[in-house]
Amino acid sequence: MSHNEQALTQRKKWYRTVPDPMVLIFLILLATYALTFVIPAGEFERVMQDGRTRVVPDSFHYLSDVAAISPFDIFVAIPKGLNSASLYLFIVFIAGGLFHILQKTGALENAIGVAVNRVGVGRRNVIITAGTFIYGFFGVAVGFENNIALVPIAVLIASAVGCSSLVGTTMAVGGIGIGFALSPINPYTVGVAQGIAELPTFSGAWLRTALVLSALALLSFYICRWVVKMDFEEPDNTKAMSKSLDEYRMSKRDKLTLAVFVGGLAAMLVGVFTQGWYINEIAGMFLLIAIAIGVVNGLSANQIVKQMMEGASGVTAGALVIGLAASIQVILNQAQIIDTIVYALSGLIQDIPPAFSAIMASVVQGVINLFVPSGSGQALVTMPILVPVADLVGMSRQLMITAFQVGDGLTNLIVPTSGGTLAMLALGRVSYEKWLKAILPFMVLVYALSWVGLVIGHMVGY
């Protein structure tokens, strides 16, 4: 190879080099630290109303007694972030162990192999589209973090139709994320925001239903057209289909194993909807399911523990990324600049033609979501401010809530502070960097689709 060719190859390799997800998020952490010297500290007054802490509109004021953050605090923020994100870390470890045991039994692989063989591997696009809509339904009806355990199933389905883990992860995380983001019945965002805006719960569902169905169709097309063609190097510990489809059979033990798994998920959903279960209870149910599956398959206590540990070790890197990302929130809270950012961004919506105010509102909410990743938390912070803004600019409150939902929900798919998304990526064995490469072009498309929907909503008096 000539000197010029070597230089060209080196330049190409340098250009294609992308920082490790840990490095990427640490750089964001450094940028956040730099912001604390540019953005002044400030806060809104808050009051307790109906058992919830709500922001008092027009109460923002700057703070002068907030100490500057030292460079050492950047590194202290990392263990603090790991501690604050421990819920997500532990559910990733436990879910990783659960699916390692389930995969070792072969029951899930056999079930997927039999199902795909009956449908026909040649109908790959049909299977991907159906899977995307099924995961979207779970996002609409069940929530976001509640579906973490379902991601590895999509990876196996993708493997069965000859696709990469990236395809399965996009199908699952994208479907769940879109369903949750644009759900007409999302209690965490729509329910809370409509309560603040004094609107009937889940009213105006027709526009959000149209948006979520259109966005899931767009995601299905995007996966079938582009993601399936993307280069993706499978991690060494990723489980793929081990034999040809016509060799798969379901034994009685396989059926019993899957019955335990599905029954456990059903019990989890009952707990979520009737008992208010969240991450801790869901993780506890995953642990119970893993033990029950081990018992059904004749594993000793030592074998169950060993396989749980093997599964947890396989998702360690992804789990630690979640903790590192949470350190960004630690710095923002310590500097007390979140309210200042919300106050400044909310001012951008005013003095804009009403037809485009909803678009700007969704952009503002998307930026705020980086700093306040909780949907219900963001509603409680921003809705008391933005509902009066909507009244002033001639935008309906219903449309403002949908704009909030678009901005808050869709950005969950890309912001590094979304613990649920990072947890799902860890279980799908897809790095944050690879995920961004795959999902960012779709984000442009789905935002364009949503913005068109918001403009149409304004035009028809939604």
TIMIZA-814347 format. One record per residue: residue in one letter; x, y, z of N, C-alpha, C, O in turn. Coordinates in steps of 0.05 Angstrom, whole numbers, plus 5000, padded with zeros to 4 digits. Example, Ala and Ser with C-alpha at 12.3 -4.5 7.8 and 13.67 -1.06 7.14 Angstrom:
2
A526448865156524649105156526449345156528549345169;S525749555142527349795143525850015157526850235161;
This chain:
462
M501749765000500050005000501850255000503750275016;S501250444983502850684981502350865005500450825021;H504151065008503951255030501351405029500051455049;N500551485004498051635001495651475009493751575022;E495651215001493351045008493250995038491050985049;Q495650965051495650935079494551185094493051165113;A495351415084494351665096491351685093489951775111;L490351605069487451625064485951435082483851505093;T487051185086485750995104485651095132483651065146;Q487951215141488051325168486051545172484751565193;R485851725152483951945154481151835156479451935171;K480551635139477851515139477251385166475051415176;K479251245177478751115203478351325225476551295242;W479851545224479451755244476751875242475451935262;Y475851915217473252045212470951865222468951965231;R471351605218469251425226469251355256467451215266;T471351445270471451385298469351535314469251785311;V467851395329465751525346466451455375467051235382;P466151655393466851605421465051375433462751345425;D466251235451464751035466462451175480462751405488;P460151045484457851175497458651295524457551505531;M460351165539461251275565462651545560462151745575;V464351555540465851805534463852015524464052245532;L461951935507460052125496458352255519458052495519;I457452095537455752205559457452365578456552565589;F459952285582461752445599462252725587462452925601;L462452735561462752995547460353165551460553405555;I457953045550455453195556455453285585454553515590;L456553125603456753205631458553445634457853635649;L460753455620462553685620461253935609461554145620;A459653895587458254125575456154225595455754465597;T454854045609452854135629454254285652453154495661;Y456554195660458154345680458754625671458654815686;A459554645645460254915634457755095634458055335639;L455454975630452955135630452455265657451155485659;T453355145678452855245705454155515709453455665727;F456255585693457555835695456356045677456956285679;V454555965659453256145640450356205648449456425646;I448955995658446156025665445956085695446955935711;P444556305702444356365731442356185745440456085732;A442756145770440855975786438256125790438156375792;G436155975791433456095795431455875801432055645798;E429155965810427055765817424255885817423956135820;F422355725812419555795816418655715844419755535856;E416655865853415355775878413555535872412455515851;R413355365892411755125888409755085912410455165934;V407454975906405454935926404354645924404554525902;M403354535946402154275945399154305938397654465950;Q398354155917395554165908394753885899396053765882;D392553785911391653515905393753305910393953115895;G395453355930397553155937399953175919401752995921;R400153375901402453395883403653675886402253875891;T406253685882407653945882407454075855408253955835;R406254315854405854455828407254725828407554855849;V408054805805409355065802407355295802405155265790;V408055515814406355755814407155925790409456025790;P405355965771406056135748406856415756405956515776;D408656535741409656815745410956845773411057065784;S412056625783413456645809416456615807417856605827;F417456605782420356555778421956785789421257015786;H424156715803426056915812428856795813429256555816;Y430856965808433656875808434656845837433656975856;L436556675840437856615866440656725866442156685846;S441456835887444156955889445956815908448356875910;D444956615923446556495944447256205938447656045956;V447256125912447955855904450955835899451955985883;A452255655913455155635911455955515884454455355872;A458155605873459255505848460055215851460855125873;I459755055830460454775830463454745823464354865803;S464854595839467754555834468154335813466454165810;P470454335800471054115781470953835794470153645781;F471653815819471553565833468653455835468153215836;D466753645837463953565838462953415814461053265816;I464353455791463653295767463952995773462252835765;F466152935786466752645791465052545814464352305815;V464452715834462652635855459852585845458452415855;A459052735824456352705812455952425800453752335798;I458152295792457852035779456851825798454851685792;P458151785822457051595841454251675851452551505856;K453851935853451152035861449151955840446851875846;G449951985814448151905792447551605792445251525788;L449651445798449251155800447251095822445550915819;N447451235844445651185866442851275859440951125865;S442551505847439851605840438451435819436051415818;A440151305801439051145780438950845787438650675770;S439350785813439550505822437150345814437350105809;L434750465814432350315806432650195778432049965773;Y433650365759434050265732436350065730436149875715;L438450115745440749935744439849655753440549455740;F438449635775437649375786435649235769435848985766;I433849385757431849235740433249135715432448925704;V435249275705436849175682438348925689438248725674;F439648925713441048685721439148445725439748225716;I436848495738435048275743433748175718433447935713;A432948365700431748285675433748145657433047955643;G436248225658438348085644438647805653439047625637;G438547765680438647495691436247325683436547095676;L433847445684431447305677431547205648431046965643;F432347375630432347285602434647095596434446945577;H436747115611438946915607437846635615438346445600;I436446615637435246365645433246265624433146035617;L431546455615429446385596430646285570429746095558;Q432846425561434146345536435546075539435545905521;K436646025563438045775568436145535566436845315558;T433545575574431645365573430945295544430045065538;G431245485526430545445498427645485491426845465468;A425945535512423145545508422345785490420745765472;L423546015496422846255481423746235452422346305433;E426246125448427246095421425445895405424845935382;N424645675418422945485405420245605397419245555375;A419145765415416545885409416746075386414946075368;I418846245386419146435364419746285338418746365317;G421446075339422045925315419545795303419145805279;V417845685320415345555310413545765298412345725277;A413245995312411446205302412346325276410746365257;V414946385274415946505249415846305226415246375203;N416346055232416145845211413345825200412945775176;R411345845218408545825208407746075191406446045171;V408746305200408046555184409646545158408646625137;G412146455160413846455136415946665137415346905138;V418546575137420746775140420746965116421847185118;G419646875093419547055070417747295074417947485059;R416047285094414347515101415547685123414247765142;R418147735119419647875139418448145146418148225169;N417748295125416748565130414048565145413448735161;V412448355140409948325154410448275184409148385201;I412348105189413048035217414148285231413348335254;I415948435218417048675231414848885236414749005257;T413048915216410949115219409049035242408249195258;A408248775242406448685263407848715291406548795310;G410348645292411848675317411948965327411649025350;T412449145308412649435315409949535326409949675346;F407749455314405149545323404449415350403149535367;I405249155354404749025380406249165402405149225423;Y408849225397410349375417409249655421409249765443;G408249775399406950035401404550025419403950205434;F403049815416400649775433401349765463400049885480;F403549615469404449595496405249875506404749945530;G406550035489407350305497404850475502404850635521;V402750455486400350605489398950525515398050705530;A398650265520396850175541398250125568397050155589;V400850055567402249965591404150175602404350215626;G405550325584407450515593410150475580410350335560;F412150595591414850585579416650385594417250175584;E417550465618419350285633418050015640419549825644;N415450005641414049755648414549535627414149305633;N415549615603415849415581418849345577419549215557;I420549415596423349365593423949065587425649005570;A422548885600423148595597422448485570423348265564;L420948625554420048515528422148555506421748445484;V424148715511426048785489427548545479427748505454;P428648365495430148135485428447955467429447815449;I425747955471424047785453424247895425424347735406;A424248155421424448275394427048205381427148175357;V429248195397431848125386431747845375432847795353;L430447655389430247385379428447365354429047225335;I426247525353424547525330426147625306425947515284;A427747835310429347945288431347735278431747705254;S432547595297434447385289433047165273434247055254;A430547095280429046885266428546965237428346785220;V428247215231427747295204430247395190430147525169;G432647335202435147395189436147675192437647775176;C435247815213436048095218437748125243437847935259;S438948355246440748405268439248475294436848525293;S440748475316439648565341438748855340436848935354;L440049015323439249295319436449315309434849485317;V435649135290432949135279430949065301428949205304;G431548855317429748785339429448995360427249055369;T431749125367431649335387430149575377428649705392;T430549645352429049875340426049815340424449995345;M425349575333422549495333421349515361419149625364;A422749425381421749425408421849705421419749815429;V424249815422424550075436423150295420421850475432;G423350295394421950495377418950465380417550665383;G417950215379415050175381414050255408411950395410;I415350165429414550245456414650545460412850675471;G416950665451417350945454415251115439414251305450;I414651045414412651195399409851155412408351345415;G409250905420406650855432406351025458404151135462;F408351025474408251185499408151485493406651625506;A409751575474409951855469407351975459406552195467;L405951835441403651945428401051805437398951835424;S401151665459398851515469396551705475396851915487;P394151635466391751795473390951755502389251905512;I392051545516391151485543393451465562393451295580;N395551635558397951625575397351765601397152005602;P397151615624396551755649398751925660398352105675;Y401251855652403551995663403952275651404852465664;T403252305625403552565612400852695607400252915617;V399152565591396552675583394752715608393552925612;G394652505625392952515648393652745667391952895676;V396252765673397252975692396853245679395853435692;A397653275653397453535640394653635637394053865641;Q392753455631389953535628388753605655386953775656;G389653475676388753555703389553835709387953995720;I392053915703392954185708391554385690390954605699;A390954305665389654485646386654495650385254625635;E385654345669382754335675381154235651379054345644;L382154025638380753895616379853615624381153495642;P377753505612376953235618379253035612380553065592;T379552845630381752645627381452495601379352385594;F383752495586383952345560382052465538381552325518;S381152705542379552835521381352905497383752925500;G380152945474381653015450383352785440385452825428;A382452535444384152305438384452255408386252115400;W382652365391382652295363385252385349386352235333;L386352615356388752715343391152545351392752465335;R391352485377393552315387393352035376395451905370;T390951925372390651665361391551665332393051475323;A390851865317391751885289394751915287396051795270;L395952065306398852105306400251845313402251775300;V399351695333400751455341400651245320402551095315;L398351215307398051015285399851085261401150915250;S399851335254401451435232404451395238405951315220;A405251465262408051445270409051155271411251105263;L407350975280408050695281408350575253410050415247;A406550665235406750575207409350685194410650545179;L410050935201412451055191414950905201416850855187;L414850835227417050685239417350405226419650325221;S415150275221415250005208416550035181418349875174;F415750235165416950275139419850335141421450235125;Y420650505160423350585164425150345170427350315159;I424150165188425749935196426049745172428249655166;C423849695157423949505135425549615112426749465096;R425649885109426950005086429950065092431550045074;W430550155116433250245122434750095144437050015140;V433450045166434949925189435849645183438049565191;V434349495168435149225161437649215144439049015143;K438249435131440649455114443149565128445249565117;M442749665152444949785167446949575177446249365186;D449549645175451649475185451549475216451349685228;F451649235228451549225257453148975265452448745257;E455149015281456748795292455548695317455348835337;E454648445317453348325340455248285363457448195359;P454448365387456048315411456448015414454747855406;D458647935427459347655430457247505447456847265443;N455947645465454147515484451247525474449447475490;T450747605449448047615439447047345430448447205415;K444747265439443647005432442147015405440247175403;A442946865386441646845360440246585357440646395373;M438546555337437246305332439346095325441146145309;S439145855337441345655336440945445314442745285309;K438545435302438145235281436145335261434945555264;S435645185240433745275219430945255229430345105248;L429145425218426445455228424845195228423245145246;D425245025208423544785207424344575227423044365230;E426544625243427344435263426144495290426444335309;Y424744725293423744805320421144655327419344625310;R421044565352418644435363418244545391420144635404;M415744525401415144605428414544365445412744205440;S416144325466415644095485413744185507413044425509;K412843995523411044065545412444245565411244435576;R415044195570416544375588416744655577416644845592;D417144675550417244945538414645095542414645325549;K412444955538409845085542409345165571408245375576;L410244995590409945065618411745305625410945475640;T414145305614416045535619414845795609414945995623;L413745785585412546035574410046115589409446345591;A408545915599406145975615406946115640405546305649;V409146035652410146175676410946455670410346645684;F412346485647413346755639411046935633410947165643;V409146845617406847015609405047065634404147295637;G404646865650403146905675404347115693402947275705;G407047105695408447305711408147585701407647775716;L408247615674407847875662405047975666404548215671;A403047785664400247865669399947965697398548165702;A401147815717400947905745402248175749401248335764;M404448225734405748485736403948705726403748915739;L402548655704400748865693398448915712397649145715;V397448705725395248745744396248925767394949105776;G398748875776399949035797400349325789399849505805;V401249365764401649635754399049795753398950025762;F396949665743394449805739392649825764391050015767;T392949635782391149635805392449695832391149785851;Q395149655833396549695858398649915857400049965877;G398850045834400850255831403750165831405550315839;W404249915822406949815820408649985802407750095782;Y411250005809413150135791415749965790415549725792;I417950095787420449945781421149735802421849515795;N421049805827421749615848420049365847421049135848;E417349405846415549175845415849015819415748765820;I416349155797416749015772419248845773419248615764;A421448965783423948815786423548565804424548355799;G422048605826421448375844419948155829420547925834;M418048235812416548035797418347885777418047645773;F420148035764422047915746423747705760424247485750;L424647775784426247585800424647335807425647115805;L422047375815420347145821419946965796419946725798;I419447095773419146945748421646785742421446545734;A423946905745426446765739426746515757427546305747;I426146545783426446315801424446095793425045855793;A421946175787419845985779420645835754420245595752;I421745975734422645845709424845655715424945435704;G426745725733428945545740427845295753428845075747;V425945325771424745085784423344905764423644655765;V421745025746420344865726422244705709421644485700;N424644825704426644685687428644525702430744445691;G428044475728429744295744432444405752434244245758;L432744665753435244785762435444795792433444835806;S437844745802438244775831438445065838438645235821;A438445125864438745405873441345525863441445755854;N443545365865446145465856446145515826447345715817;Q444845345811444745385782443145635774443845785756;I440945685789439345925784441046175789441046365773;V442446175812444046405818446246445797446846675789;K447546225789449746245770448746365743450046535732;Q446446265734445346375709444346665711444646815692;M443246735734442547005739444947195738444847405726;M447147105750449647265750450747285722451747505715;E450647075707451647085679450047285663451147445648;G447447275666445747465652446147745660446247925643;A446547795686447048065696449648175686449848405679;S451648005684454348095675454248175646455748355638;G452448055631452248125602451148405597451548515575;V449748525616448548785613449848995631448849215634;T452148925642453449115661454149375648453649595659;A455349365624456249615611453849795606454050035611;G451649685596449349845591448149965616447150185616;A448249805637447149905663448750135674447650335684;L451450115671453150335681452750595665453150805676;V452150565640451550805624449250965635449151205635;I447250815645444850945657445751115681444851345684;G447451005698448351145721449951395714449651605726;L451651365694453251595685451451815674451852045680;A449451735658447551935648446052085670445452315667;A445451945691443952065714445652275728444552455741;S448252275725449952475737449452755725450052955738;I448452765700447853015688445653155704445853395710;Q443653005712441453115729442453205756441553405767;V444453065767445553145793446853425791446453585808;I448353475770449653735766447553955762447854165774;L445553895746443454095742441954175767441454405772;N441353975783439954025809441754175829440854355843;Q444354095829446154225848446554525841446754695858;A446654585815446954865806444355015806444355265805;Q442054875809439354995810438855175785437955405787;I439455055762438955205737436655095720436055195699;I435354875729433254755713430954955710429954985688;D430055075732427855265730428555505712426855605698;T431055595713431855815696431655735667430755895650;I432455495660432155395632429255385624428555465602;V427555275642424655265635423555535631421955585612;Y424255725648423256005646424056135620422456265607;A426556095612427556215588426256095563425556235545;L426055835563424955695540421955755537420955775514;S420455775559417655835557417056105544415056145531;G418956295547418656555534418856545504417956735491;L420156335493420456315464417856275450417656325426;I415856165464413356095451411656335445409956335426;Q411956545460410356785456411256935431413456905422;D409457115421410057285398410657125373412157205355;I409456885371409656715347406856675336404956635352;P406456665310403756605299402656355312404056155314;P400056355320398856125334399255865320399555655333;A399155865293399455605279402155475284402355225282;F404155635290406855525294407655525324409755425331;S405955635341406555635370406755345380408355285397;A404955175370404954895379407554755371408654595387;I408554815347411154695339413354785357414954625366;M413455055362415555155380415255035408417254985422;A412755005417412254885444413454605445414554525466;S413154445424414154175424417254175424418454005437;V418454365410421354395410422354465438424254345449;V420954655451421654745478421454505497423254465514;Q419254355495418954125513421053915508421953785527;G421853885483423953685477426553765490428053595501;V427254025490429754115503429454085533431353985546;I427154155544426754125573427053835582427853775604;N426153655564426253365571429053265576429453065591;L431053395565433853325571434453375600436053235612;F433253585611433853665639431853555659432453505682;V429353505650427253395667426153145653423953165640;P427452915654426652685638424052545646423052385631;S423052605669420452485678418152625664417852865666;G416352465651414052585637412152725656411452955651;S411352585677409552715696410852945711409653145717;G413452905717414953125730415153375712414853595722;Q415653325687415753545668413053685665412953925663;A410853525665408153645664407653825688406554045685;L408453735711408053885736409654145736408854345748;V412054145723413754375722412854575700412754815705;T412254475677411854655654408954725648408454945638;M407054545654404254605646403154845661401655005648;P403754895687402655135699403755395686402455605687;I406055375672407155605658406055625630405355845621;L405955395616405255405588402255415582401455505561;V400555315600397655345596396855635594395355705576;P397655815612397056095609398256215583397056385571;V400656125576401856215551400156135527399756295509;A399055895527397255805506394755995504393956065482;D393656065527391356245527392156515515390556635501;L394556615521395356875511395856885481395157085468;V396956665470397656665441395356555424395656545400;G393056485436390856395420390956095413389656015394;M392555945427392655655423390855515443390755595466;S389555305434387855155453389555005473391754935467;R388454975497389854825517390354535509392354415515;Q388354425494388554145485390954115466392453925468;L391354315448393554305429396254345444398254215436;M396254515464398754545479399554285493401954225494;I397554135503398253885516399253685496401153535502;T398153675472399153495452401953575443403653405438;A402453835441405153935435407153855457409353775451;F406253875482407953785504408553495502410753405506;Q406453335495406753045493408752975471410452795474;V408553105448410453055426413253115434415152955430;G413653355446416353435453417553265475419953185474;D415953205495416953045518417352755510419452635515;G415352635497415452355492417352265471418852075475;L417452405448419252315426422152335434423752165426;T422852545449425752575456426652365475429052335479;N424752225488425652005505427251795490428951655501;L426851785464428251585447431251655443432751485434;I432051905448434751985442436252115465438752115464;V434852235484436352385505437752185524436651985532;P440252235531441752055548440852055577441751885593;T439052235584438052235612435552065615434452045637;S434651935594432351755596433251475605434151315589;G432951425631433851175642432450935629433750725625;G429850955624428350735612429450655585429750415579;T430050855568431150795541433850665543434350465530;L435650765560438250645563438050355575439650185567;A436150315592435750045603434949855581435849625579;M433149935563432249765541434549715522434849485512;L436149915516438449875498440349675510441549515496;A440749685537442549495550441549215546443149035541;L438949165548437848895545437848815516438048575510;G437749005497437948935469440748905459441148835436;R442748965476445548945470446249135447447949075429;V445049375447445649585427446749825442445549925461;S449149915434450350145448448850405441447450415421;Y449150595458447750855455448650985428447051105414;E451250965422452251075398451050945373450251085354;K450850685372449650535350446650605348445550635326;W445350635371442550705371442050975358440151015342;L443751175365443351445354443651435323442151565309;K445551285314445951265285443451155271442651235249;A442150955285439850825273437351005275435751005256;I436951135297434351265303434151555295431951655290;L436451695293436351985288434952055261433352245261;P435451915239434051985215430951955218429452105207;F430151745233427351705238426151935254423852015250;M427752035273426752245290426052495274424152635279;V427652545253427052775235424352725222422652915220;L423852485213421352415199418952435218416852545211;V419252315242416952305260416252585271413952645277;Y418352755275417753025283416353175262414453325267;A417153145236415753275214412853185213411053355209;L412352925216409652825217408052945239405753025236;S409252955263407853065286407253355283405053455291;W409153505272408753795268406453845249404854035252;V406353685228404053715209401453665224399553805219;G401453455241399053405257398253625275395953685278;L400253765287399753985305398554225290396654355299;V399654275266398554505250395754445241394054615241;I395254195232392554115224390654145248388454235246;G391654055272389954085296389154365301386854425308;H391054555298390454835302388354935282386555085288;M388754845256387054945235384154845238382254985230;V383754615249381054505252379854575280377654485286;G381354735296380254815322380354605343378654595360;Y382454435342382754215362383054325390383354175409;
